[in-house]
Amino acid sequence: MTVDTDPALALWLTRAEAATRLGLKPKTLANWATRGEGPPFTYLGPCTPRYKLGALVAWAESRSVASTTEGDALALTARSRRQRAD
């Protein structure tokens, strides 16, 4: 099954649950959200950001690289976006 057809991937996760699945701290996701980075999320109520599991998986897969050089380029791109925003 793919992200689009697997009903389990339609689950909504809290920020803490999403962070656990990614091996991150919830604060990292919160920081990324304020900078417009990281996986997409939706507010389902006041102060209740939720991450759709399928979108989280797709975002993580989009960051796959074949070499450390590609990983460095990905990090530099994110860093330059942050600097432009400042």
C-alpha positions as a Markdown table, in Angstrom:
| # | Residue | x | y | z |
|---|---|---|---|---|
| 1 | Met | 0.0 | 0.0 | 0.0 |
| 2 | Thr | 1.1 | 3.6 | -0.6 |
| 3 | Val | 0.8 | 6.7 | 1.5 |
| 4 | Asp | -2.3 | 7.6 | -0.5 |
| 5 | Thr | -4.2 | 4.2 | -0.1 |
| 6 | Asp | -3.1 | 2.9 | 3.4 |
| 7 | Pro | -5.8 | 3.9 | 5.9 |
| 8 | Ala | -3.3 | 3.7 | 8.8 |
| 9 | Leu | -1.3 | 6.5 | 7.2 |
| 10 | Ala | -4.4 | 8.8 | 7.5 |
| 11 | Leu | -3.9 | 8.9 | 11.3 |
| 12 | Trp | -3.3 | 12.2 | 13.0 |
| 13 | Leu | -0.4 | 12.4 | 15.4 |
| 14 | Thr | 0.3 | 14.9 | 18.2 |
| 15 | Arg | 3.6 | 16.8 | 18.0 |
| 16 | Ala | 5.1 | 14.5 | 20.6 |
| 17 | Glu | 4.0 | 11.4 | 18.7 |
| 18 | Ala | 5.4 | 12.8 | 15.4 |
| 19 | Ala | 8.7 | 13.7 | 17.1 |
| 20 | Thr | 9.0 | 10.2 | 18.5 |
| 21 | Arg | 8.5 | 8.6 | 15.1 |
| 22 | Leu | 11.2 | 10.9 | 13.6 |
| 23 | Gly | 13.6 | 10.5 | 16.5 |
| 24 | Leu | 13.4 | 14.2 | 17.4 |
| 25 | Lys | 12.3 | 16.3 | 20.3 |
| 26 | Pro | 8.9 | 18.0 | 20.1 |
| 27 | Lys | 10.6 | 21.3 | 20.5 |
| 28 | Thr | 12.5 | 20.7 | 17.3 |
| 29 | Leu | 9.3 | 20.3 | 15.4 |
| 30 | Ala | 7.9 | 23.4 | 17.1 |
| 31 | Asn | 11.0 | 25.4 | 16.1 |
| 32 | Trp | 10.8 | 24.2 | 12.5 |
| 33 | Ala | 7.1 | 25.1 | 12.4 |
| 34 | Thr | 7.8 | 28.7 | 13.4 |
| 35 | Arg | 10.4 | 28.9 | 10.6 |
| 36 | Gly | 8.2 | 27.2 | 8.0 |
| 37 | Glu | 10.4 | 24.2 | 7.9 |
| 38 | Gly | 9.8 | 20.5 | 8.7 |
| 39 | Pro | 6.9 | 18.3 | 7.9 |
| 40 | Pro | 3.5 | 19.8 | 7.2 |
| 41 | Phe | 1.0 | 20.0 | 10.0 |
| 42 | Thr | -2.6 | 21.2 | 10.6 |
| 43 | Tyr | -4.2 | 22.9 | 13.5 |
| 44 | Leu | -7.3 | 20.9 | 14.4 |
| 45 | Gly | -8.1 | 23.3 | 17.3 |
| 46 | Pro | -6.4 | 26.1 | 19.2 |
| 47 | Cys | -2.8 | 25.2 | 20.1 |
| 48 | Thr | -3.3 | 21.6 | 18.8 |
| 49 | Pro | -1.0 | 21.0 | 15.8 |
| 50 | Arg | -1.4 | 17.6 | 14.3 |
| 51 | Tyr | 0.7 | 15.8 | 11.8 |
| 52 | Lys | -0.9 | 13.3 | 9.4 |
| 53 | Leu | 1.2 | 10.1 | 9.5 |
| 54 | Gly | 1.2 | 9.8 | 5.7 |
| 55 | Ala | 2.5 | 13.4 | 5.3 |
| 56 | Leu | 5.1 | 12.7 | 7.9 |
| 57 | Val | 6.3 | 9.6 | 6.1 |
| 58 | Ala | 6.3 | 11.4 | 2.7 |
| 59 | Trp | 8.3 | 14.4 | 4.2 |
| 60 | Ala | 10.9 | 12.0 | 5.7 |
| 61 | Glu | 11.2 | 10.1 | 2.5 |
| 62 | Ser | 11.7 | 13.3 | 0.5 |
| 63 | Arg | 14.8 | 14.0 | 2.6 |
| 64 | Ser | 16.5 | 10.7 | 1.6 |
| 65 | Val | 19.9 | 11.2 | 0.1 |
| 66 | Ala | 22.5 | 8.9 | -1.5 |
| 67 | Ser | 25.6 | 10.5 | -0.1 |
| 68 | Thr | 26.8 | 12.8 | 2.7 |
| 69 | Thr | 27.5 | 15.4 | 0.0 |
| 70 | Glu | 23.8 | 15.5 | -0.8 |
| 71 | Gly | 22.9 | 15.6 | 2.9 |
| 72 | Asp | 25.3 | 18.6 | 3.3 |
| 73 | Ala | 23.6 | 20.4 | 0.4 |
| 74 | Leu | 20.2 | 19.7 | 2.0 |
| 75 | Ala | 21.3 | 21.2 | 5.3 |
| 76 | Leu | 22.9 | 24.2 | 3.5 |
| 77 | Thr | 19.6 | 24.9 | 1.6 |
| 78 | Ala | 17.7 | 24.9 | 4.9 |
| 79 | Arg | 20.3 | 27.1 | 6.6 |
| 80 | Ser | 20.2 | 29.6 | 3.7 |
| 81 | Arg | 16.4 | 29.8 | 3.9 |
| 82 | Arg | 16.6 | 30.6 | 7.6 |
| 83 | Gln | 19.2 | 33.3 | 7.0 |
| 84 | Arg | 17.1 | 34.9 | 4.4 |
| 85 | Ala | 14.1 | 35.0 | 6.7 |
| 86 | Asp | 16.1 | 36.8 | 9.4 |
